[in-house]
Amino acid sequence: MPINFLAIGHITHDLTPNGFRFGGTVSFASVTARRLGWQPGILTRVASEGLVEGPAPTEPVDIIAPDDSPLAGTPIHLLPSTTSTTFTNIYREGMRTQVVAALAEPITPADLPAAWANVPVVLLGPLVRDVPASWTAIFPHALMGVTPQGWMRRWDAAGHVSPTRWENAASFLHRADVAILSREDVGGDDAYLGELASQARLLVITDGWHGATIYMDGASHRVSPRKTSEVDPTGAGDVFATSFLLRLAETGEPFIAARFANVTASMSVEAPGMDSIPQRARVEEWLARHP
């Protein structure tokens, strides 16, 4: 079955108390897409541990993620790398501290396999400035979403991450059908959010248990959250972004997409890692019971 959703960005190795696990926007996006009934593909640069048996490839390779991977069954165009982008996420009192421990090289349009040139839905998911703005000239007919957190991070010599302005926002916002980010990404700067909203076709801001806000046609609209019991919030923004983009592709309706994404993301935080990213039937059942 050909892929109908492509996620572009680094797969990360996230350091947790229980060791390393796969992370990054594209990892959470692909799992979410599969559980919502789509066929995802990933274009990434990562060291091959856990994805390829034997020696690490020195040239790009097409693989299917193995059964023992959380990405099981996902087609991956794997670009060679001697290291994986590696994060440590530390949560205290609802606030996250991130530390970058290692960085892989960026991904450029020259790395796109020809077979994926006409994918109908694309998510640009940079984490560490790894997806350059030149990608906005690719996929002229696709529904394109961008999660710009990777362009809104800076880090010091010790790897400690802090927010920064999105320096090439205009290039992305001119092309992207929707940009999705969190209030955390901008340090809660409402004036700056307004500035981004004025440039965007469609901007969606997530704000944890407060829900989401849609900026469209010069107005803002809040979408209420689903109440949940949070166990692990890592990746919730990526789950929201993927759910929103795919439901937008299905319906063309931002408010329907935002409510669907709120529910999907809220369910995803109820267990560690990717374990509780829900199947589509569970999301639709909840929405049917809470019209």
C-alpha distance (Angstrom), angle and dihedral (degrees) to the residues before:
residue distance angle dihedral
M1 . . .
P2 3.83 . .
I3 3.77 117.5 .
N4 3.81 117.5 -103.1
F5 3.80 98.4 -175.4
L6 3.81 125.5 49.1
A7 3.80 124.7 -166.1
I8 3.82 117.0 -164.5
G9 3.79 123.2 -163.8
H10 3.78 144.0 71.7
I11 3.77 123.0 -47.5
T12 3.79 104.0 -140.0
H13 3.75 136.1 -151.2
D14 3.79 103.6 -132.6
L15 3.80 116.6 -158.6
T16 3.81 111.4 -134.7
P17 3.83 133.4 169.2
N18 3.82 86.7 -95.5
G19 3.81 95.7 49.8
F20 3.80 132.4 -95.7
R21 3.79 124.8 -19.5
F22 3.80 133.7 175.8
G23 3.79 114.0 -93.7
G24 3.77 142.9 151.7
T25 3.78 132.1 106.7
V26 3.81 93.9 -77.6
S27 3.81 93.1 53.3
F28 3.79 94.3 51.8
A29 3.81 90.3 40.1
S30 3.80 94.6 54.4
V31 3.81 94.2 47.7
T32 3.79 90.4 47.1
A33 3.80 92.7 48.9
R34 3.80 93.2 50.2
R35 3.80 91.8 49.7
L36 3.79 90.1 49.9
G37 3.80 91.5 53.8
W38 3.81 100.8 -99.2
Q39 3.81 128.5 123.3
P40 3.82 107.8 -124.0
G41 3.77 131.5 -166.9
I42 3.80 128.1 -166.5
L43 3.79 128.9 -144.4
T44 3.78 105.9 -165.5
R45 3.78 148.3 146.1
V46 3.78 114.4 -134.6
A47 3.79 140.8 133.8
S48 3.78 105.6 -91.6
E49 3.83 100.6 -121.8
G50 3.80 108.8 137.8
L51 3.80 93.5 8.6
V52 3.81 106.1 64.6
E53 3.78 128.6 35.6
G54 3.78 118.3 -135.9
P55 3.82 126.8 9.7
A56 3.80 118.9 2.2
P57 3.83 111.4 -98.3
T58 3.79 117.6 -107.8
E59 3.82 93.5 -161.6
P60 3.83 130.9 46.5
V61 3.80 112.4 -78.5
D62 3.80 135.4 -171.0
I63 3.78 112.7 -132.2
I64 3.78 140.7 164.2
A65 3.80 111.5 -128.9
P66 3.82 108.3 -108.0
D67 3.79 123.8 -108.4
D68 3.81 93.4 -107.2
S69 3.82 91.4 57.0
P70 3.82 123.4 90.2
L71 3.81 84.1 -127.3
A72 3.81 91.6 56.9
G73 3.79 113.9 164.3
T74 3.80 96.3 11.2
P75 3.83 117.7 131.6
I76 3.82 109.1 -125.5
H77 3.78 128.6 -170.8
L78 3.79 96.8 -151.7
L79 3.79 118.8 -157.1
P80 3.80 114.8 -156.7
S81 3.79 119.0 -103.5
T82 3.77 136.0 164.5
T83 3.80 90.7 -145.4
S84 3.79 141.0 26.6
T85 3.78 124.6 -130.4
T86 3.80 101.0 -102.8
F87 3.81 128.4 -161.4
T88 3.77 135.7 -176.8
N89 3.83 112.3 -153.1
I90 3.80 116.5 -161.3
Y91 3.82 120.2 -173.2
R92 3.79 123.2 -160.9
E93 3.81 123.7 168.5
G94 3.80 91.7 -19.0
M95 3.82 94.2 -50.1
R96 3.79 123.9 113.4
T97 3.79 126.8 -141.1
Q98 3.80 114.7 -166.3
V99 3.77 128.2 -162.9
V100 3.83 123.1 -169.2
A101 3.78 109.5 -143.7
A102 3.84 100.3 172.3
L103 3.81 139.5 6.1
A104 3.80 133.1 -148.2
E105 3.81 122.7 -154.7
P106 3.85 121.7 -88.4
I107 3.81 125.7 -91.9
T108 3.81 116.9 -121.1
P109 3.83 133.7 -167.0
A110 3.81 88.4 -105.3
D111 3.82 86.3 68.6
L112 3.83 93.9 61.8
P113 3.82 113.8 111.4
A114 3.80 112.1 -126.8
A115 3.80 91.5 -125.6
W116 3.80 90.2 65.1
A117 3.80 98.0 48.3
N118 3.81 94.3 104.6
V119 3.80 102.4 43.2
P120 3.84 107.8 147.4
V121 3.83 98.8 -140.5
V122 3.81 124.3 37.3
L123 3.80 131.9 -178.4
L124 3.80 118.8 -162.8
G125 3.80 103.4 -155.0
P126 3.82 110.3 177.7
L127 3.80 118.0 179.4
V128 3.80 104.4 174.5
R129 3.81 105.1 14.6
D130 3.78 87.2 -73.8
V131 3.84 97.7 135.4
P132 3.84 109.5 61.6
A133 3.80 124.0 -150.1
S134 3.82 89.9 -108.7
W135 3.82 86.1 83.6
T136 3.80 89.2 73.5
A137 3.81 89.4 73.5
I138 3.81 91.2 57.9
F139 3.85 126.1 79.6
P140 3.83 96.9 29.5
H141 3.81 92.6 179.7
A142 3.81 99.9 40.1
L143 3.79 128.1 102.3
M144 3.81 98.2 -113.1
G145 3.78 127.3 -159.6
V146 3.78 127.9 -178.9
T147 3.79 131.0 -161.3
P148 3.81 100.3 -163.7
Q149 3.81 100.6 -169.5
G150 3.80 89.9 114.3
W151 3.80 89.2 61.5
M152 3.81 91.6 45.9
R153 3.79 96.6 57.3
R154 3.77 129.3 89.0
W155 3.78 126.1 176.7
D156 3.75 135.7 -160.0
A157 3.80 128.7 -131.1
A158 3.81 89.9 -81.1
G159 3.81 91.8 51.3
H160 3.81 97.3 -109.4
V161 3.81 108.6 153.5
S162 3.80 125.5 -137.2
P163 3.85 133.3 170.3
T164 3.79 122.2 -91.5
R165 3.80 137.0 172.9
W166 3.79 119.0 -79.7
E167 3.78 97.3 -109.8
N168 3.83 98.1 -169.6
A169 3.80 96.7 35.2
A170 3.80 95.1 127.4
S171 3.82 92.6 60.8
F172 3.79 93.1 52.4
L173 3.81 97.5 38.8
H174 3.81 92.3 50.2
R175 3.82 89.6 62.2
A176 3.81 109.1 22.9
D177 3.79 116.4 96.9
V178 3.79 88.5 -149.8
A179 3.80 136.0 6.8
I180 3.79 117.6 -158.4
L181 3.79 124.3 -166.9
S182 3.78 141.1 143.5
R183 3.78 133.8 -110.5
E184 3.80 85.7 -117.5
D185 3.82 89.2 61.5
V186 3.82 90.8 62.2
G187 3.80 96.8 36.3
G188 3.82 90.5 -112.2
D189 3.82 92.4 -63.3
D190 3.83 102.9 157.8
A191 3.80 93.3 -178.6
Y192 3.78 90.3 56.8
L193 3.81 90.9 47.2
G194 3.79 88.0 55.1
E195 3.78 89.7 51.0
L196 3.81 91.6 52.9
A197 3.80 91.8 44.7
S198 3.81 90.5 55.6
Q199 3.82 89.5 59.3
A200 3.81 99.3 41.0
R201 3.78 130.3 88.2
L202 3.77 87.9 -146.6
L203 3.82 126.7 -2.6
V204 3.79 125.0 -172.3
I205 3.80 121.6 -168.7
T206 3.80 120.7 -163.9
D207 3.78 120.6 -155.3
G208 3.80 109.4 -178.5
W209 3.79 114.1 -115.7
H210 3.83 90.0 -0.3
G211 3.82 89.9 72.1
A212 3.79 124.8 -136.0
T213 3.81 139.5 -52.2
I214 3.81 124.4 -144.5
Y215 3.81 118.4 -150.1
M216 3.78 110.6 -161.2
D217 3.80 136.7 146.7
G218 3.80 92.8 -0.4
A219 3.81 95.3 -53.7
S220 3.80 136.6 92.9
H221 3.79 126.1 -136.2
R222 3.81 125.7 -170.8
V223 3.80 120.3 -140.6
S224 3.80 114.7 -157.1
P225 3.81 120.4 -124.6
R226 3.78 131.1 -125.3
K227 3.80 112.3 -112.2
T228 3.78 113.5 -113.7
S229 3.79 144.6 164.4
E230 3.79 107.0 -113.8
V231 3.81 119.4 -139.2
D232 3.81 102.8 156.5
P233 3.84 121.3 3.4
T234 3.82 95.2 -173.7
G235 3.79 109.8 126.6
A236 3.80 96.5 8.6
G237 3.81 91.7 122.3
D238 3.80 90.7 51.5
V239 3.81 91.2 49.2
F240 3.80 89.4 50.2
A241 3.81 93.1 48.2
T242 3.81 93.6 49.5
S243 3.80 93.7 44.8
F244 3.78 91.2 48.5
L245 3.80 94.6 48.2
L246 3.80 94.7 47.2
R247 3.80 94.3 45.3
L248 3.81 88.8 47.3
A249 3.80 88.1 53.7
E250 3.81 89.6 51.5
T251 3.81 98.8 45.0
G252 3.80 110.4 15.3
E253 3.82 86.2 -137.0
P254 3.86 116.7 119.8
F255 3.81 94.7 -164.5
I256 3.80 93.8 51.1
A257 3.80 88.4 46.4
A258 3.82 92.9 49.8
R259 3.80 94.3 50.4
F260 3.80 90.7 47.6
A261 3.82 90.5 48.6
N262 3.81 93.1 47.4
V263 3.79 90.7 55.6
T264 3.81 94.6 44.2
A265 3.81 93.1 48.8
S266 3.80 93.4 45.7
M267 3.81 90.6 54.9
S268 3.80 90.9 48.2
V269 3.83 94.0 64.8
E270 3.81 94.7 57.0
A271 3.82 95.3 88.8
P272 3.81 135.5 24.2
G273 3.79 122.1 -76.4
M274 3.79 118.1 -23.1
D275 3.80 95.9 -28.3
S276 3.78 96.6 104.1
I277 3.80 100.9 40.8
P278 3.80 94.7 128.9
Q279 3.76 132.0 -121.9
R280 3.79 113.6 -115.2
A281 3.80 93.3 -110.0
R282 3.80 91.6 61.5
V283 3.81 92.2 51.6
E284 3.78 93.3 47.3
E285 3.80 92.0 46.4
W286 3.82 90.7 54.6
L287 3.81 92.2 47.0
A288 3.80 90.8 49.7
R289 3.81 90.0 53.5
H290 3.83 92.9 46.8
P291 3.82 105.9 42.7
